[in-house]
Amino acid sequence: MQWNFKIISAICVAFAALTGCNDSIDEDIAPRQLVVEGYIDSDGYPSVFLTYSVTANDYDRPMSDNLVRWGKVTISDGDTSIILTGAPNNNSFPPYHYRTFEMVGTPGKHYSIKAEFHNDVATASAEMLNPVAINSVDFEPIADSDSLCATFVNFTAPSDTPAYFVVFTRSITANTPFQPCMLGALEITIPSDKCRLQVYKAKSDFSPSDEDFVPHFKRGEDIQVKLSRVTKEIYDFWLAFSNESTFGNSQFINTSANLPSNVTGGFGIWSVQASSSIAATVK
């Protein structure tokens, strides 16, 4: 299952916002760095995209020049190291994808990534925790709408808290990939608490007008919700990304700092996710 939302654009824009606020900034002060967009789910395969960050001197450079082809990406679980295969993928953004089917995510293991291109090296490592099952999904009608429903997932918090989660959704009907849902990063502090979480659609297109975005699913639509348990470092990235995508166009709430990252030697995220999912028809 691959991410197909424009997270790399968001990362590049966020970093450019900080480095681009002064026209006199020299590229020696704000060098281009590798941006890693990678993940591995429990019982899933690793998937990675590589680009370069946008600096203050890069605004005339075509975005395609920031795409990293022919990089070397190595994933290790502590016992085995696998070099991912890179290939064009016109169904994804960026349209070049590194992946392998020789390694499957297993809870309890640490997964590290090493991305190399020319003289640039970016690394990250994170533990895969134990997943938390989704017990059920239910719906409530939206007032003044005959076609939209609010969506909720129900699950029991783990006994070891605090616990951190990211919620992803996809439309089975429209055959879309999983995307991080709006306001979908959450921290739970009460052990074994019965949780009921409202799930929204992803707001990842950065629409120019809030009127263009409808956060609810339509009646009759087949959807899938994924609940991914992550470490605090990974949660911090997804919380910042959620805030950026939700409030980034607001004149009252705005972000100007870099997104947090668990990547050393570059930017981005290596998202090691202990995931469970549930499919349902909106009704």
N, C-alpha and C positions, 0 to 999 in steps of 0.2 A: 504494500500500500504506500503510494508515494504522495508527498506533499506537492500540490500544484498551485499553491497560492504564491503571491509575489513577496515572499519574506525577504529575499535577497535585495529587492528594490528598497524595501523598508529599512534594512540594515544600512545599505549604501547611503540612502537619503539621510538617515539619522546621523551617521558619521560625517557626512558632508556638511550637515547643518552646523556642526561644531567647528570643523576645520575651514568652512567657507565663509565665516562671518567677517573675515578680515581679508580684503583684496590683496594685502601685501604679504600674506602668508606664503612662505616658500615651500616647495615640495620637499626640500630637505627637512623641514620642520614637521610636515605632515605627509610622510611617505605613503604610497599605496601599500596595502597589506592584504594578505589572503583573507577571504571571508569563507568560512565553513558553514554550510547548512547540511547537517547530517543527523540521522536518527537510526535507532534500532529498537523495535518493539519486542517484548517477550513473545516467543514463538513466531517471530518475524525476522526478516532479513535486513541487513544494513543498507542504507541508501544515503548517498552524499552528492551534493552539488558544490562546486567551487567557483568563486569569482574573485575579483579584486575590489577593494573598497574605492569609493569615489573621493578624490581630494579636491581642494580648492582650485587646482590647476587643470582639472579633468572635465570641465563642463562642455568643452568643445569636442571631447573624445566620444565616438560612438559607443553606446552601451555594450554592443557586441564585443568591443575590445576588452571589456572587463571580464568576459567569460574565460575560464581556464580550461582549455583542452589539453590533453596529453600530460596532465598532472599524474602524480603517483599517490594513491591513497591506500594506506595500510590499516586494517582493523585487527586488534588483538583482544582475546578474552582471557589472557594470562597463560593459557596453555597452547593456543594455536594463533598464528598470524596469517591473515589472508590479504593479498593485494587485490583490490577491487578492479573490475573492468570498466573502463570509460567508453561511452558510445553516444552518438547523437540521439536525442529523444525529442521529437517535435511535439509530443503531447505533454511536455512539462515546461516549466519555466524555472531556471534557465534551461535551454534546450540541449543540455549535455549532462549526462547522468552517470555517476559511478556507483556500481552495485555488484553484489555477489549473492549466489544462492548456496554457498558453501559454509555459511555460518548462520546459526539461528540463536536469537536472544534467549538466554536462560536466567531466571531470577537467581540472585545470589552471586553472580559473577560481576567482575569489573571489566568494562569495555573501554579500550583506548583507541584513539584515532591519531594517525600521523599523515598530514597532507603536505606534499612537496611539489614545488614547481620552480625550476631554475635554482636560485639560491634562497628561496623563501621556504620556511618550514613552520607549520602550525600544528599544535598538538592539543589533545584534551583527553580526559579520562573521567568516568563516572561509574558508580555502582548501579546495577539493576536491582531494585527492591522487589518485594513480593507484591503482585497485583491484588487489587480489591475488586471483587465481583460486583457488577450492577445487578441489583435484585429485580428491578422492574422499571418500566417507563410508562408514564400516563400523561394525559392531555386535558386541558381545560379550554373551553371556547373563549375567544377574544371578544370583548364587548364591541358591539356595532360592526361586527364582521361575520359574514356567513361562510367565509372560506379559510380563515386563519385560526390556529390553535396555539396556546402556550404549551410548551413541552417540559416535562420534569423527569429526572431520573432519581431512583431511590437506591441507596446503598448504605452499608454499615461501615463506619470508620474503623480503621485498624486499632489494635490495642496499643501499638507503639506510636504515640503522637509526640510532637506535632507531625502531621503528614501533609504532603504537598501534592497537588493534582493539577493536571491540565486536561480540559475536556475538548474533544474534537468531534465534529459532525460531518456527515456527508449525505447527499441525496442519492439513494439507490435508484430512484425513478429517473433522475437526470444523469446517472452514472458519473457523478463528480467524485474527486478524491477527497480524503479526509482533510479538513481545514480546522484550525483552532477557533472555537466558537467565541463570539464576543463575550467579554467578561468571564472567560472560561478558566482562569487561573485561580485556584483557591487553596487556602490553608485551613486545616482542621486541627483543633487543639484538644477536643474532648474525646478520650478513648472510647471506642465502641459506640459512639453516638449514632443515632438513626438520622441519616442525612437525606434531605429532599432538595434537589438542586434544579433550578430552572435553567434550561439549555436554550441558547439562542443560536441562530445561524451565524456563520463566520462573517465578519466585517473586515475583509482583507483586500478589497479593491480600492480603498481610499477614495470613495466616491466624492465628487466635488460638493454634492449637496446631501445632507442627511435625509432629505425626502426621497432620495433614490434607493435607500436601504430599508428593507423590511426584515426585522429580526426573527419573525415567526415562520413556522412551516405551514404548508397548505393541507387542508383536509384531503385524504386519499393519497398523499405522498408517502412513499416508502423511504424511510430514513434509517441511518445507523449512527449510534452514539458510541464514542470510545472514551473511556475513563483511564487516563494514564497517570500512574503514580511516579513521581520524579524526586530527585534530591533538591535541597534548598537552592543550590546554585542554578540548576536548570529552571526551577520555579521562578527565580528572580528574573531570568531572561523573559520567560513567557508572560509574566505579569507586566513587565515593561513594554513588551510587544503589544499586549492587549490594550494597555493604556494609550500607546502610540496610535494604534489603528482605530481605537474608539474615540479618543479626544484630540488626535493630532490636527484636525482641521478646525478645532474650536478656537474662537478668539478669546475665550475666557480661561480655558485650560489647555496649555500647550506644553510640549516637551522640547528641550534643546540640548539635552545631554546624550552621550552615547548609551546605547543599550548595554546592559550588563552582558558579560560573556564568560563562559568557562573555557575559552580557547586561549592558549598561550602562543604568542608569536603571530597572532592574527585576531580577527573578529569572528562573530557568529555564534553558533550553538552546536554542540554535540549532545543531542537529546536522547539519553538512554531511558527508555520508558517501559515500565511494567504495566501492561495494558489489558483491559477487558472491554468487551463491546456487547451491544445488544441492538437488534434490528426490530423495527415496529412500523406499523402503518398509522399515520396521523389520523385521529378520529375524535 
